[in-house]
């Protein structure tokens, strides 16, 4: 049975597409603020709190400095995976408490490698309308004309010029994802040393002639290498010495040239559909079904390997 899924959570959905999750620790379930960047004011704090929307933890930004902005962000997400004009889905849960002009903002940026942005957007057009109860916010954005530096989701707890102004912002379940194509199967994959299953997503166009397919792997172990696989026949087999299941069989192609090797925790590859590296190399034709998966090295606890889920794409 094939299911479609959200890459971040390996949850089956009855939808026509699935999304490639770009955030890491967006739900703070690591128990700290790792993978988030903080730009505090002199007396502001950014910590985890058990007052969460889901799970055990959320992030809390507390700012009591007058006329100042305490900023936290998930920065430069999806470098090499996001393309100009991609549809980006953004969601998060938030609540807050404010006094004497304090407010909170959520912003989305398309980053240029080396500095600057090609587009910037205040999500919702102004301050978030927050209360003391959790609310879930969802937005759709379009990646700017230059995303060589990836994209950034930013939150700011901003105080006013009034004496006693304060802003306390709680964030949870932050997600930034690319709308993808294809149908996932063999999901969820077997968890790796991170405690999570790694996930492969496919983005781009299912039109073979457009030659525009990108593979994205996420939730890989940090600093471990891997490469993508392709084949037209599905399977299910646990190779000796591996902790995961290969979901392809028969004539399997390996994108393992030096320039194609990826490195965790995320990696991506633009696929040349005119030459899939099976034996012999084969061009994708309209009506073909191709399946994609990622193999990667892990240490769990000793040296081993694992696999992501697989994605099946029917080309037009």
C-alpha positions, 0 to 999 in steps of 0.5 A: 500500500502506498501512502502520502506523507509529511516528511517531518513526521511520517504521518499518512495523509489522504492528499495528492501531494506531500511536503519536504520539511526543511526545519530541524527541531521546529517543535523543540522536542530535542529539549533545547533551542538547537538549530535556532539562531537567536539575536537577543536584546540585552535582557531578553531570553530564549529558552524551552518551556514545558508549556507546549502546544504539542509534545513536551516542549515549546520555545519561549522568547521573553523581551522586557527591554524598551523599544527593542526586538528579540529575534529568533529564526530558522535560517538558510533552510533548504540551500540547494533544495529550494528553487526560485518560485517554489511554493513554500508552506509555513505553519506554526503554533503560537501564543503570547502575553504583551504589555504597553505596546508589545507585539510579535511578528512572523517573517519569511525571507528568501536569502541570497548566498553571501548576504541580502534577500531577494524577497521579504514578507511579514506573514499575515501582513502585521503583528500576530493576533495572539492571546494566552491560548495556543493558535495554529497559523498557516501561510503559503509563500512563494520563494523569491528570484534568488534563493541561493542562501535558502529561506528563513522563518523568523519570529520577533518579540518587539516592545514599544517605547513605553515604560513597562513594555514587554513581549513574551512569545511562545512558539511550537510546531514550526514547519517550513516545507516544499510542496512535492510530487509523487507517492511515498511508500515503505513509510515510515522508515526505520528510525536512525541514531537521531531517533527519527526515520529519515525521509526522502521527498521529490520536488519539481515537475512530473513532466519528463521533458522538463527535466526538473526533478530534485530529491531531498533527504532530511532527518539524516544523522549529522556528518554522515554521508549517503546517496540516492537510489533509483529504479523502476521496480519496487521491493522490500529487503533488509541488506546484511549489515543494515538497519533499514529496508531497501524498497527497490529491486532489480536494476537499481541506479546509484547516484554515487558520483563524488559530486552526488554524495550528500551529507547529513542532516539534509541533502539534495540532488538535481536529477538528470532525467535523460540519464538515470544511472541504471545499467545501461543509463536510461532516459525517463519517458512519459508514462514511466514510473520511477522510484527513488530512495536514499541510502546513508551511513549511520553509527547506531551504535556501531557502524551501520547503514539505513534507508529512508522511505521511497517515493514513486513518481509517474512521469507524464 
